Structures are given as C-alpha cells and as structure tokens.
Amino acid sequence: MVTKDPREPFARITVEEAKQKLDAGTAVMIDVREPHEYAQVHAKGVRLFPVNTVIQHLDEIRDFAGDKKEILIICKSGQRSALAAEFLVAAGLQGYELFNVEGGTDAWVAAGYPTGD
C-alpha cells in the first residue's frame, strides 16, 4: 500500500506496487546503488544513477522519464533510494511523483520479478 509521510518528498511503495506501475507504463525506475552492486543483479529495465551522482544527472533522469510522471527509486533495501529522492527534490526536480521502493532490489529479487537488461 502506498504510504506518504508529509515530511518526505516521496511516497513509499512495495515492490509489488512498483511492478504494477511499470507494467502499466506509468512509471520508470532508477537504481541508485553502486555500479558493482548493479552489475551483480538489478531489476529489468532500470537505469543506474548512483545516489551520489543523481544531482549531476538530473537532465538525464528527466530524459529517461520522458512523458512518464512517476519515478520509482530503488536501491538495495530502501535507504539510499530515500536519500536520492531527497537529493532530486533539493536539486529542483519537479513535475514527477517520486516513489521509494521499500525493500529495494533484495525484495524485488525475492519476489521473483525480472532482472537483467
């Protein structure tokens, strides 16, 4: 169930909800882990923007999102993705609804969802 804390610039969603949004074509998902983590396993269709680089890649993230209005942010377990959402808002990202994928890639893999490119 989508949860929104008014103190956070993003909503928290489960991997199941993230998969539904991706399948519906309403969202894109970015992975904010480190390249070596991404190389080991990542959700299918995500694009890598390590957490410490999201501000520098703001235009690329906008381009990747295209006409989608929802950006799902995933990491290993859900901590770095929350931080990345904070960074994106602080850097001026507007016009998108941001979602932190709770449980991250670990939960994605455990759910048996597609991985790889």
C-alpha positions as CSV (number, residue, x, y, z in Angstrom):
1,M,0.0,0.0,0.0
2,V,1.4,3.4,-1.0
3,T,2.2,5.4,2.1
4,K,3.1,9.1,2.2
5,D,4.7,10.9,5.1
6,P,4.1,14.6,4.7
7,R,7.7,15.3,5.9
8,E,9.1,13.3,2.9
9,P,9.0,14.4,-0.8
10,F,8.2,10.9,-1.9
11,A,5.7,8.1,-1.2
12,R,6.8,4.6,-0.1
13,I,5.6,1.6,-2.2
14,T,6.1,-2.1,-2.2
15,V,7.9,-4.0,-5.0
16,E,4.5,-5.4,-6.0
17,E,3.1,-1.8,-6.4
18,A,6.3,-0.8,-8.3
19,K,5.9,-3.7,-10.7
20,Q,2.3,-2.8,-11.3
21,K,3.2,0.8,-12.1
22,L,6.0,-0.4,-14.5
23,D,3.7,-2.9,-16.2
24,A,1.0,-0.2,-16.6
25,G,3.6,2.1,-18.3
26,T,3.0,5.0,-15.9
27,A,6.5,5.0,-14.4
28,V,10.2,4.5,-14.9
29,M,12.6,3.1,-12.3
30,I,16.1,4.3,-11.4
31,D,18.6,2.3,-9.4
32,V,20.8,4.3,-7.1
33,R,23.2,1.6,-5.9
34,E,26.9,1.5,-6.8
35,P,27.9,0.1,-10.2
36,H,29.4,-3.1,-8.8
37,E,26.0,-3.8,-7.0
38,Y,24.1,-3.1,-10.2
39,A,26.4,-5.5,-12.1
40,Q,25.5,-8.3,-9.7
41,V,21.8,-8.0,-10.1
42,H,19.2,-5.3,-11.0
43,A,15.6,-5.1,-11.8
44,K,14.9,-5.4,-15.5
45,G,14.5,-2.0,-17.3
46,V,16.1,0.2,-14.6
47,R,18.7,2.8,-15.3
48,L,21.7,3.2,-13.0
49,F,22.3,6.6,-11.4
50,P,24.4,6.1,-8.2
51,V,23.0,8.0,-5.2
52,N,26.0,10.4,-5.0
53,T,25.6,11.3,-8.7
54,V,21.8,11.9,-9.1
55,I,22.1,15.7,-8.9
56,Q,24.7,15.7,-11.7
57,H,22.4,13.5,-13.8
58,L,19.2,15.5,-13.3
59,D,18.7,16.2,-17.1
60,E,19.4,12.5,-17.9
61,I,16.9,11.4,-15.4
62,R,14.3,13.7,-16.9
63,D,15.1,12.4,-20.4
64,F,14.9,8.8,-19.1
65,A,11.5,9.5,-17.5
66,G,10.2,11.1,-20.8
67,D,6.5,11.6,-20.6
68,K,6.1,9.4,-17.6
69,K,5.0,11.3,-14.5
70,E,6.2,8.8,-11.9
71,I,9.8,8.0,-11.0
72,L,10.4,4.9,-8.9
73,I,13.7,4.9,-7.0
74,I,15.3,1.6,-5.9
75,C,18.5,0.6,-4.1
76,K,19.4,-2.5,-2.1
77,S,16.9,-2.2,0.7
78,G,15.3,1.3,0.6
79,Q,17.6,3.6,2.5
80,R,19.7,5.1,-0.3
81,S,16.7,5.5,-2.5
82,A,15.0,7.7,0.1
83,L,18.1,9.8,0.2
84,A,18.3,10.0,-3.6
85,A,14.7,11.3,-3.7
86,E,15.6,14.0,-1.2
87,F,18.6,14.9,-3.4
88,L,16.4,15.1,-6.5
89,V,13.9,17.4,-4.9
90,A,16.6,19.6,-3.5
91,A,18.2,19.8,-6.9
92,G,14.9,21.1,-8.4
93,L,13.3,18.1,-10.0
94,Q,9.6,19.0,-10.5
95,G,6.7,17.6,-12.3
96,Y,7.2,14.0,-11.2
97,E,5.7,11.9,-8.4
98,L,8.6,10.1,-6.6
99,F,8.3,6.7,-5.1
100,N,10.8,4.9,-2.8
101,V,10.6,1.2,-3.4
102,E,10.6,-0.4,0.0
103,G,12.8,-3.4,0.4
104,G,14.7,-2.5,-2.7
105,T,16.4,-4.9,-5.1
106,D,16.5,-7.5,-2.3
107,A,12.7,-7.6,-2.2
108,W,12.4,-7.4,-6.0
109,V,14.6,-10.4,-6.4
110,A,12.8,-12.3,-3.6
111,A,9.5,-11.6,-5.3
112,G,10.8,-13.3,-8.4
113,Y,10.5,-10.3,-10.6
114,P,12.5,-9.9,-13.8
115,T,16.2,-8.9,-13.5
116,G,18.9,-8.0,-16.0
117,D,18.7,-5.7,-19.0
